[in-house]
Amino acid sequence: MEKKQKTKARSKSAQKSSTEKLNIASAENVKTVNTRGRIFEGIVTKKFSKRIVMEFERMVYVRKYERYARLKTKIHARIFDPLEKEVNVGDLIQVQECRPLSKIIHFVVIKKIKDVSGVNK
């Protein structure tokens, strides 16, 4: 009986730590990508088929000069079919970390926040 109780406890804890899943629709089948980790917001700088490049700025304190420096970070993210037509260059989007999908793609586009007209550069 003790063994059964332990397995039940494990299954309940496994249910609590579930992650979000995004569907990748292809011609043959539907694959899912589990998202986990950090979430970033940034502006789309380039758009390719099934992939975008987004860029965001952050302030980092440099101890040597006792000042702040503005650093830009570029992230390559996978964009799925429903969002591909909505997202354009200049839009503000939100991406979340996922498993490595290719050599440079480790993020997935979650949602579009603002249009090109609503984003101030």
N, C-alpha and C positions, 0 to 999 in steps of 0.2 A: 504494500500500500504506500509506503514511503516513496518508492520510485515513481509511482504514478503522480503523486502530489508534486514532486519536483519538476516533472515534465510539464505539468499544467502551469506551474508558476513561470517556467521559461517561456511558454507560448504566450502568456499574457503580457510579459515584458517585451516580447518581440513585437506584439501588436502595437504597443505604445510608441515604439521608436520607428514607426513607418515614415517613409519619405515620400515626397511628391513624385508622380510619374508623368512624363510627357510622352505622347505617342508620336512616333515617326512613321508616317504613312508612305509606303513605297508601293510599286506596282504589284509585287507578289504577296507581301505580308505586312503586318503592322508590328513594329518593334517599340519597346518602351525604354526610356532613359530616366534613371533615377537621379533627381537633383538633390544636392546636399551642399553644405558649406556656405561660403560667402555670397552676398548679393551686392551688385554694383549698379550704379546708374551712370549713364554717359551718353555722349552724342555720337551718332553714326557718322563715320568719316568715309567709309567705302562700303559698297555693296556688291556682292557676287552672287552667283546662284547657290542657294542653300548656306551661305556664309556672309557674315558682316564683320567689319572692323569698327570697334567703338573706342572712343578715347575719353578719358576723364582726367581732371587735374586734382592734385592734392598738395597741401602745404607741409613741408618737412623742415624741422628745426636743424640748422647746421651749427654744431657747438663751436667749431673752429672760428667762424666769423660772427657768431652770436646774432644770427639773422635767420629768417625763414626763406626757404627756396621753394619755388613752384615747380613741381615735377608732373610730367604728363605720362600716363600709362595707356598703352594700347592693348586691347583684348580682342581676340578673334572668337566669334561665337557662332554656333549653328542656329539657323533660323528655319522654322518649319513652314509647311505649305500654307496654313491659315494666316500666318503673320507676314509671309513673304511679300504679298501684294500691298499690305498696309504700311510697312516700314520703308522709309526712303532716307536718302542721305540728308543729314541735318536734324533728324528726329531725336528726341530724348527717349531712351529705352532703358529697360531694367533686365539684367542678365544674372543668372545664378550658376554656381559651379556644379559640374557633373563629372562623371568618369571621362578619361581621355577618349575623344571620338576620333582624333587623328593626331598627327605630329604637333600641330599648333592649336587645335581646337579643344578647349577644356571647359567651355561655358555654353549655356543654352539661353536663347532669348525667351524671357517669360512674358513680358507685356510692353506695350508702347505707352509712354506716359504723355508726351506732347508732340504735336506736329512741328514742322519746320517753322511755321509762322509763329508758334507760341514759345519757341526757344530763343533766348537772348544770348548771343555769343559774346 
